Amino acid sequence: MASLRSQPNLLDRSIPPRIIIWSLAWPTILEQVLQVTVTYVDSAMVGSLGAMATAAIAVPTSTIWLVNGWMNAFAIGFSVLMARNLGAGKKDRANLITRQALHTSLYFGLILTIVFLLVARILPAWIGAETEVQTLASTYYHYIALGYLPNLVMILISTLLRCSGDAKTPLMLNGLNNILNVVLNLFFIFDFVPLGRLTLPGLGLGVKGAAIATTISVTVTSLLLLFTLMTKDSPIKMHRGEKAHYERAIYKSALRLGIPVALERSTLSLGQIVFTKMVGTLGTTALAAHFLANTAESITYLPPSGFSTAATTLVAQSLGSGDKDLAKRFADTCTILGTALMSLMGVVLYVFAPTLMRFFTQDAQVIALGTTILRIEAFAEPAFGLSMLAFGVFRGAGDTRRPFAISIAGMWLLRLPLAYLLLQTTSLGLLGIWIAMASDLSLRGLISFVLYRRYTWLDSWKETH
């Protein structure tokens, strides 16, 4: 393992900002590439079982995003607070925040597991999926929910490490998680696994097998991350035998940061659930195309996600050290680079839309419909990228309320009403729903640009000691 001395000083003014930004961004981007690759392979494996299997996974997807959003909000609340204290040179307090976050995650993870095991029973029928799809979807989500505790721990430790300046460890271990997921998928989903001239027996569990593989993978990865946090030299290294210490001020500050993020993710994910319910009325083909197009579009998030994470870390540590000028330089550079790359990805999405859809399925109707809606979405990618970068900057500055307000405006005041209107008054069907989505993302980008350029976020931090 790397020593503490090998971890760079992120606030060293002698190093050009673009070098420091890239040192944080590229491991995150590569990690996302691996994640998207696995998502693609996973979707293609399930897609080979037919449109019904794909639809079964599509049913709980928005709810899974909702829970993952809460997990990320939990991680961001504690991690930004930790990074702020690291930037201020308060390493002991940063370590205390890390310990408190880990202990709290055990209770929160158990609550999520219990609640969503119950949700898994009723969600498919509420969405309005066809009867055969409901049974598959309920089983799939049941096994996904069983992995919520280790999944939360995995997300938390990964985020803490990134915000401490270590983006390579999450890259390696989450990359291992992705590889393990693919291997387990092969043996859990299919009856037989061909390996050259050799054919090995599989469990043939289909959709259920995909969920079990995911849960086993995140469990193994969370244990490895916890082991790394206790053995690797870092500013937030945990030590065996340390007792839990709960400080109300830490909870108060973490909640101030995390609750708006949770509300933002809830706003988006609940909207996505309503969105999925609208799509569900259009039939299995539309539901499969909607799910696969969303999966295909995820490739465009790679560059901005890396730069957004870098912006959150660098802005938090810069403002923690009291250097607003450095925070502004980091934020501007991250935003420009990330948005430019997202715009390029929009071009890629438009040109290769048919190829992306054919990777997942051979159903001609699903491919044709998915290609059309992806090309609609491609025009909104630059604005969407800009909002992702601005949100990363705002969170690093301790301003998590603005992303929440922007998300409400886009999802609930524009996307859902417009989608419902187009669905009820036109024959556009799924195309109308995606037009509404593209309109929402464009609005978010415009509002984010205006608020970002005011630079009032530089003074938004209010830490509770």
N, C-alpha and C positions, 0 to 999 in steps of 0.2 A: 504494500500500500504506500501511496505517496505520503510524504511527511508534510507537516504543517508549513515548513519553510518553502515547499514547492508551490504552495497556493499563492497566486499573485495578489498584490495589493491593488484592489480595484479602483482606489482613489488616487493612485499615483499620477500626478499631473505631467510627469515626464514621458508618459506613454500616451500616444495619440488615442483619443476616445474610440475611433473605429477599430483599433486593435483590441482594446479591452472588450468592446461590444461583441466583436466577432468571436473572441475566446469564450464568451458565455453563450452566444447564439448558436454556433455551429453544433455543439453537442445536443442542444435541445432540438434543433432542426433535424439532425440525424436520428435522434430518438423518435421524433414524430414520423420520419420516413419509415422507420422500422415498424412503428405502430400502424401506420396506414397500410403498409405492405401486408401486415398480418390481417388487418381488417379486410383488405381486398381478398386475400387468400381464403379467409374464414367465410366471407360472403359467397365466394365462388364455390367453396365446398358445399355449403348449404344450398346454394342456387342449383347445384347439380342434382339435388333431390326434388326439384320442381318448384313452381310458383307458390304452391301451398306452404311449403317449408319456409320459403323466403318471407311470405306474408306473416307466418307465425312469429318470426323474429322481429318483423317490422312493428307488430302490435305493441310490445312493451318497450320499444327502443326509446321513445320520447320520455317515458317514465324512468328508464335507466339514465338518460341524460339529466333528468331532474335530480336524481339521487347523486350522480357524479358531480353535479353542480354544487350540491350541498357539501359534499366531501371536499371539493376544491375551495369552497368558501371557508370551511373550517381550516384548511391548510393555509390559505392566504392570510386569514386573520392572525394566526400565530407567527407565520413565517415573515410577513412584512414587519411585524413588531420586533421579531428577533433581528432582522436585517438592520432595522433602524438603530437598535442598540449596539450592534456590531460596528456600524459606521461611527457611532459616538464613542467607541472604544470601551464599551461596557460588556466585556466578554462573559463575565460571571453572570450578569443578568440575562444575556442572550442564552446562556446554557440553562439557566433556570426556566426561561420561557419554553425552551425545547423539551425539558423534562415534563413540565406541566401539560404541554400539548400532547405528549405521548400517553400520559396517564389518562387524560380526558378522552382521548380517542377510543380507548377500550370501552367506555360506557356508551359513547355516542354510536360506535359501530354496532354494539349489541342491540341498541334501540332500533337502528335502521333495519337490522336483520329481521327482528321480530315483526315490525310494522309491515315490511314489504313482503314477507312470507304470506301475510294475510291479504295484502293487496293483490298478490299473484292469482288468488282464487277468483277475484271478481273483475279484474281489469279487462280481460279479453271480451267478456260479454258486454261490458259497458262501452267499449270501443265500437262494438257492433260488427265484429268479424264474423265470418261464416262459421257454422257450428264445428266443422272439422278443424278449422284453423284455431278456434278457441281452446280446444284441448291441448294442442301442440304448444300454443303460446303460453298457457298457464304452467305447463310442465317446464318449459324453457326458463321462464322467469323465476320459478321456484328455486331452481338450482343456481341461478345468477344471484339471487338474494342471499343464499347461504354463504356467499363469499364477500358480503359487504364489510364485515369487520376487517379481514386482512386487506381488502381493497382500500379502505380508509387509511390504514396504517401505511400501505405502500405509497399512496398519494401524499400523505403528510410528510413522511421522511424524505421523499423525492423533492418536494417543494422546499423543505427546510434546507436541504443540502444545496439546491440551486441558489437560494437566496443568501446562503453563506459564501457563495462564490464557487462552489464545487458542482459543475454541471456534468462532469465526466462520469462520476460514480452512478448517478441516476441513468445515464445513457447506457452504461454497461449492464446494469442489473435489470433495467426495464427492457433492454434488448434481449437479455436472457429470457425474461418473461414472455416476450413475443415468440421467440424460437420454441420454447417449451409448449406454448399454446398451439402452435401449428402442428408440432409432432403429436401431441395428445389428441388434437382434432382428427388427425388421420386414423388413429387407432380407435377413437371413441365414436366417430360418426359412421364410418364405413364397416362393412362386413369383412372386406379383405383389403390389404395394403400392399400393392405391388412395389417391389424394390428390385428393379432390374429383372433378372431371371427368377428371383425369389419372391414368393407371395406369402405374406404373413397374415395370420388371422386378426380381425378387428372385432370390436364389441358390437358394431352395427346399431348404435343407439340413436342415430340420426340427429334431430334437433336437440334432444336431451343431452346427447354426447357433447355437442358444441358448448353447452352451458357448463357441464361438469368439467370439461377441459379448461375453460376460463377460470372457474373457481379454484381448481387445483393450482393453476399457474400463478394466480395472484397470491395465493397462500404461501407458496414456496418463495416468491419474490419478496414478500413482506418480511419473512423471516431472515432472508439474506440481507435486506436493507437494515433491519434492526441489528443484526450481527455486525454489519459494517459500521454503523453509527457508534457501536460500543468498542470497536477495535481500531478504527482508523483515526490518526491524528487529525483533528480539525478543531475550529473554534467552538463547535457545539458537541464535542465528543461526550457520550454518555459513559457512566462508570457503573459497574455492577455493585449492587448493594445500596445505591443511593435511594433514599426514601422519597416518596412523593411529597412535594411541598406545594400547597395551593395558596396562591396570593390573589386576593380579590381584585387588586389593581390590574393584574395581568389579564384576568378574565374580562374585566371592563374594557380594556383597550382592545383586546382581541375581538370582542363582540362588536365594538364600535366599527372595527374594520371588516369583520366577517359577515355581520348581519346584512348590510346593504348588498354584498356580493351574493349571499344566499338568496336574497329577495330578487336580485337581478336574474340569477340563474333560474329561480322559480318562475319568474315572470316569463322568461323565454321558454322554459320546458313545459310549463302548464299550457302556454300558447301552442307549443308543438303537439301536446296531447290533444288539444281541441282540433288542431290542424289534422292530426292523424285520424281523428274521428270523422272529419269532413271527407278526407280521402277514402276512409273505409266505406263510405256510402257509394263510392264509384266502382267498387268491385275489387276482386283479387288482383287483376292485371294492373290496375292503377296503384294499388297498395304496394305491389312488388316493385313497380317502376319508381315510385316515390322513394321507397327505402333504398334501392340500389343507386338512384341518382344522388341521394344524400350521401351515401357511402363514397361514390365516385368523386363528388365535389370536395370531400375532405382532403384530397391531395393538394388543393389550393391553399389550405390553411398552414402549410408547413413553414414557409418563410416568415410570415407575420407572427406565428406563434413563438418562434425562436427569438425574434427581436422584441416581442412584447414581454417575454420572460426576462430578457436582458434589461429592458427598460425598467421593469418593476424592481429588480435587484439594485441596479445602479442608481436610480432616483432615490430609493429608500436609503441606501447607504450614504449617498452624497448629502441628502438633506439631514441625515442623522449627524453627519460631521459639520453641519452648518454651512455648507458650500452650495448656495443656490445657483451660482453661475455654472458650476460643473454639472449640477443636476439638469440644467436647461440644455447644456451642450450634449449630454448623453441622450436626453429625450428627443431633441431635434434630429440627431443623427439616426437614432433607432427608428423614428417615425418616417423619415424620408426613405431610408433603405428598405424598411419593411413594406411600405406602401408601394414602392416601385416594383418590388418582387411580386407582390400580390397582383399587381396589374398585369405583369407578364404571365402569371399563372392563369389569369382570366382568358388570355389568348390561347393558352394551352388547352384549357377546358373547352373552349368553343371548337377548336380544330379537331381535337381528339375525342370528342363526346361519343361518337359511335364506337370507337375502339374501346373506350372505358366500359361502356355498357355491355359490349360483347364479351368482355373479360368475365363478367359475372353470370351471364345467362345466354342461352341459345334461343330463348323465346322471342320470336320476331316482333310481336306486338309490344312486349316489354322494352325491347331495344329501341324501337322507333319512338315510343312515348318518352322513354328516358332521355334519348338524344335531344329531343325538342326542348324539354324542360331544362336540361343542362345548358343549352345554348341561350335560353332566356336568362338564366342565372349568371352566365359569364359576364354580362354587361354590368352587373352590380359588384363584381369582385373588387375593383379599386376602392370603392367607397367602404365596402365591408372591411377590407384590409386596414384602411385608415382608422376606422372605429376600433378595431382590435388593438392597434398600436396605441391609440389615445387612451383606451381603457387600461392598458398596461402601465402607462405613465401615471394616470390618475391614481391607480392602486398603490404604486410605489410612493406617491406623495401623501398617501393616507386619505385620499379623497375617493372613497368607494361609493359615495352617494350619486355622483354624476352618472356613472355607467348604469346604475339602477334606473334613474329618471329617464335616460335616453332609451333604455330597453323598453320601458313601459310605453313611451311615446311611439316607438316603432312597432312593437308587437300588438298592443291592445287598442291603440288609436288608429292604426293604419292597416297592418297586415291582416288581422282577423276580420275586421269589418269589411275590408275590400275583398278578401277571399270569399266571405259569405255572400256579398253582393254579386260578385262575378259568378259564383256557383248557382245562385238562384235566378239570375236574370239573363245569363248567357249560356251558350252551349260549349264553352271553352273547357269545362271539366277540370282536369288536373292542370292544364295550361294556365287557367285563371288563378288557381291556387298558387302556382309558382310565380306568376306575374305579381301577385300581392306580396310574396316573399321578397322578390327583387326590389320592389318599391320600398319595403321596410328597411332593407339593408342600405339602400341609397340614402334614405332619410337619416338613418343612424350616422352614416359617414359625414353628411353635411353638418348635422348638429355637433358631432364630435370635433370637427375641424374648427368651427366657430368658437367653441368653449376652450379647446386646446390653445388656440392662438391668443387668447386673453392672458394666459400664463398666471391666472389667479390660483391655479393648483399648487404653485410654489409655496404658498402660505397657508395651505389647507390643513396641515398636520396639527393635531392637538393630542399629544400623548398624555396618558394618565400615569403618573409615577407611583 
